[in-house]
Amino acid sequence: QVQLVESGGGLVQAGGSLRLSCAASGSIFRINTMGWYRQAPGKQRELVAGITRGGTTNYVDSVKGRFTISRDGAKNTMYLQINSLQSEDTAVYYCAATSRIGDLMSILRGGMDYWGKGTLVTVSS
């Protein structure tokens, strides 16, 4: 089994930055693909970005240029750097992981095996 724990959320002013972390533990050898998702109040959860074990990344169009996903294998941790925060970024951010390998976006949209409990990001205007 894999456990994922997010951290780094909080209250931040519009225009500010945050770095979210996702620490993985347990059977981490199972993890190949990881991703960040978010769920805004009253909305469905949506994909934000993903990264493979080899470091290939991809983002949804709405966050390109402001969000950066990265992964530190030695620390078993994934990060999401968010810059120029906007009120629309207010959401619970979840990390997820899967053992599947293949087309990154297809895997991220097709369903992940392990999920964290989320960390809340609130952007004040």
C-alpha positions as CSV (number, residue, x, y, z in Angstrom):
1,Q,0.0,0.0,0.0
2,V,1.0,3.6,-0.6
3,Q,0.3,6.5,1.7
4,L,0.3,10.1,0.4
5,V,0.3,13.2,2.7
6,E,0.0,16.7,1.3
7,S,1.2,19.8,3.1
8,G,1.9,23.4,2.4
9,G,-1.6,24.8,1.9
10,G,-2.8,27.9,3.6
11,L,-4.2,31.4,3.2
12,V,-2.3,33.6,0.8
13,Q,-3.0,36.9,-0.9
14,A,-3.6,37.1,-4.6
15,G,-0.4,37.4,-6.5
16,G,1.5,35.4,-3.9
17,S,3.1,32.0,-4.1
18,L,3.0,28.7,-2.4
19,R,4.8,25.4,-2.6
20,L,2.7,22.3,-1.9
21,S,4.4,19.0,-1.0
22,C,3.2,15.4,-1.2
23,A,5.2,12.9,0.8
24,A,4.9,9.3,-0.2
25,S,5.5,6.3,2.1
26,G,4.8,2.6,2.2
27,S,5.3,0.6,-1.0
28,I,6.7,3.5,-3.0
29,F,8.4,1.2,-5.5
30,R,4.9,0.8,-6.9
31,I,4.8,4.5,-7.9
32,N,5.5,5.5,-11.4
33,T,3.2,8.4,-12.2
34,M,2.1,11.1,-9.8
35,G,-0.3,14.0,-10.2
36,W,-1.8,17.0,-8.5
37,Y,-5.6,17.6,-8.6
38,R,-7.8,20.2,-7.1
39,Q,-11.4,20.7,-6.1
40,A,-12.8,24.2,-5.8
41,P,-15.9,24.8,-3.7
42,G,-19.0,23.6,-5.4
43,K,-17.0,22.1,-8.3
44,Q,-15.8,18.7,-9.4
45,R,-12.2,17.6,-8.8
46,E,-10.0,18.5,-11.8
47,L,-6.5,17.5,-12.9
48,V,-3.8,20.1,-12.5
49,A,-0.5,18.5,-13.5
50,G,1.4,15.2,-13.6
51,I,4.9,13.8,-13.6
52,T,6.5,10.5,-14.4
53,R,9.2,8.7,-12.5
54,G,11.6,9.9,-15.2
55,G,10.6,13.5,-14.8
56,T,8.3,14.1,-17.8
57,T,5.7,16.7,-16.9
58,N,2.5,17.9,-18.2
59,Y,-0.1,20.5,-17.2
60,V,-3.6,21.5,-18.0
61,D,-3.7,24.6,-20.1
62,S,-5.3,26.8,-17.4
63,V,-2.2,26.5,-15.1
64,K,0.7,26.5,-17.6
65,G,3.2,29.2,-16.9
66,R,2.2,29.6,-13.2
67,F,2.4,26.0,-11.8
68,T,5.5,23.9,-11.7
69,I,5.4,20.2,-10.7
70,S,8.6,18.5,-9.6
71,R,9.6,15.3,-7.8
72,D,12.5,14.4,-5.5
73,G,13.1,10.7,-5.6
74,A,15.5,10.7,-2.7
75,K,12.9,12.3,-0.5
76,N,10.0,10.4,-2.0
77,T,8.3,13.8,-2.3
78,M,6.4,15.6,-5.1
79,Y,6.0,19.3,-5.2
80,L,3.7,21.9,-6.8
81,Q,5.0,25.4,-7.0
82,I,2.2,27.9,-7.5
83,N,3.0,31.4,-8.5
84,S,0.8,34.5,-9.2
85,L,-2.0,32.9,-7.2
86,Q,-5.5,33.9,-8.2
87,S,-8.8,33.7,-6.4
88,E,-9.8,30.9,-8.9
89,D,-6.9,28.8,-7.4
90,T,-8.8,28.5,-4.1
91,A,-9.4,24.7,-3.7
92,V,-8.4,21.6,-1.9
93,Y,-5.3,20.2,-3.6
94,Y,-4.8,16.5,-3.7
95,C,-1.9,14.4,-4.8
96,A,-2.3,11.0,-6.4
97,A,-0.1,8.2,-7.6
98,T,-0.3,5.1,-9.7
99,S,1.9,2.3,-10.9
100,R,0.8,2.7,-14.5
101,I,3.2,3.7,-17.2
102,G,2.2,5.2,-20.5
103,D,0.9,8.4,-22.0
104,L,1.0,10.8,-19.1
105,M,-2.3,12.7,-19.6
106,S,-4.2,9.5,-20.4
107,I,-3.0,8.0,-17.2
108,L,-3.8,11.1,-15.1
109,R,-7.3,11.3,-16.6
110,G,-7.9,7.6,-16.5
111,G,-7.8,7.1,-12.7
112,M,-5.2,7.0,-10.0
113,D,-4.6,4.2,-7.5
114,Y,-3.6,6.2,-4.4
115,W,-4.8,9.5,-3.1
116,G,-3.9,11.8,-0.3
117,K,-6.4,13.6,1.9
118,G,-5.7,17.1,0.5
119,T,-4.4,20.4,1.6
120,L,-6.5,23.6,1.4
121,V,-5.3,26.6,-0.5
122,T,-7.3,29.8,0.0
123,V,-6.4,32.9,-2.0
124,S,-7.7,36.2,-0.7
125,S,-8.2,39.1,-3.1
